[in-house]
Amino acid sequence: MIAGMDAGLYIRLSAMMFLEFAVWGAWYPVLAARLLGPLKFTGKQTGWIYAALPLGCIFMPLVAGQVADRWVNTEFILAGAHLVGTLLLFIAAWKRQFSSLFGTLLVYALFYAATLPLVNSLMFYHLAAHNVDIAAKSPYIFMWAPIAWALAGYFLTGWRWVFKTGEEGRDCLVLAGVLSVVMAVVCGALLPATPPSATVGGSALGMLKESSFLVFIIISLVGAGMMQFYFLGTAQFMQDNGVAPKNVPAAMAIAQAMQAIATLFVLGWIVQKTGYRWTLTLGAASWLILYVIYVMPRPPALIVAGQAFHGLAYVFFIIAGQMFAGSVAPEGAGASMQALIFTAQSGVGLFLGTQFAGIVMDKCRVDGRFQWQKLWLVPGAVMAVCVLALVFLFHAPK
């Protein structure tokens, strides 16, 4: 067990983190292959489907953060949202028309988006309450997110090998629904009580008045938006370059395997040694390297191996960004601060990124085939700008 942390607390927080991201990882990386393949959706329609969660993240995290900070226990919100989400995921699995599938996933996204910041705020709350060093020990809980995402991908691949469900692709939504009901039970029955705060020392939105924090939010928004190119394009890109559809989930899960390793062994150390500025820069640079690999001539094996850079980017850009937001949160506004960073990264950033990626994908599609080199140059160029912006414009305490 992790030194300096109560064993029971660690197990419960880890189970929460694992299931939260197993639900997401079961369907998000591979649903695009179903949309673009069996359902014959356009790139723009696929972009709108993938925009459902970012749309939910634009305002639902802020609402949930305020409710959790002021009125309702966090664990009750988590349990209720995931229980409703279970039903919606099963309904979505059998939808074949764009309008009905988009509507179902949009409603689902509202409930799931409410849970994302609360998982972090609940973890930070109980670590602080038990006098645990958050910067040093939270990576041991964060690591279960990529492990869950990877295991969901590997389980789905195994399922497709045995039951031959890969061509239709609805199995990813069914798996997510099963995991969601397990998450609801864990949240309602096992998580420690996390009541609203009795003291509010400041506003999360008020932090935007500080120039360095505002720069951080803007770069997080843009950088996270470019991640949608990865999610919308990689599954089909792999198939077009010789990777069998049934192997795509496992190939993309390499990113989560690397994410788990980097979270466990590197994240806490690099934040303490170099500070958030260079940690975030390393994350943005990892996405840049991935897109360079996608653009240049390469064998399928290099595409698969390159997934590790997405894992590194997620750790050093997305997770480190959430840790930085937590480290500067005003007293009593922990949930609201996590809600703000999720709104920027997973809300506004992913929504605009999804729309942009969908438009670019349609423009780079000729006679039903994607011009992948031309397509990947776009997010690569944007990430290069993000790297430069982090180096020269963002300053944070070491």
Sequence and secondary structure as in RCSB ss.txt:
>XXXX:A:sequence
MIAGMDAGLYIRLSAMMFLEFAVWGAWYPVLAARLLGPLKFTGKQTGWIYAALPLGCIFMPLVAGQVADRWVNTE
FILAGAHLVGTLLLFIAAWKRQFSSLFGTLLVYALFYAATLPLVNSLMFYHLAAHNVDIAAKSPYIFMWAPIAWA
LAGYFLTGWRWVFKTGEEGRDCLVLAGVLSVVMAVVCGALLPATPPSATVGGSALGMLKESSFLVFIIISLVGAG
MMQFYFLGTAQFMQDNGVAPKNVPAAMAIAQAMQAIATLFVLGWIVQKTGYRWTLTLGAASWLILYVIYVMPRPP
ALIVAGQAFHGLAYVFFIIAGQMFAGSVAPEGAGASMQALIFTAQSGVGLFLGTQFAGIVMDKCRVDGRFQWQKL
WLVPGAVMAVCVLALVFLFHAPK
>XXXX:A:secstr
  TTS HHHHHHHHHHHHHHHHHHHHHTTTHHHHHHTTT   HHHHHHHHHHHHHHHHHHHHHHHHHHHHTS HH
HHHHHHHHHHHHHHHHHHT  SHHHHHHHHHHHHHHHHHHHHHHHHHHHHHHHHTT  HHHHTHHHHTHHHHHHH
HHHHHHHHHHHHH  TTT THHHHHHHHHHHHHHHHHHHTS      S     TGGGGGSHHHHHHHHHHHHHHH
HHHHHHHHHHHHHHHTT  GGGHHHHHTHHHHHHHHHIIIIIHHHHHHH HHHHHHHHHHHHHHHHHHHHS   H
HHHHHTHHHHHHHIIIIIIHHHHHHHHT  TT HHHHHHHHHIIIIIIIHHHHHHHHHHHHHHTEETTEE HHHH
HHHHHHHHHHHHHHHHHH     
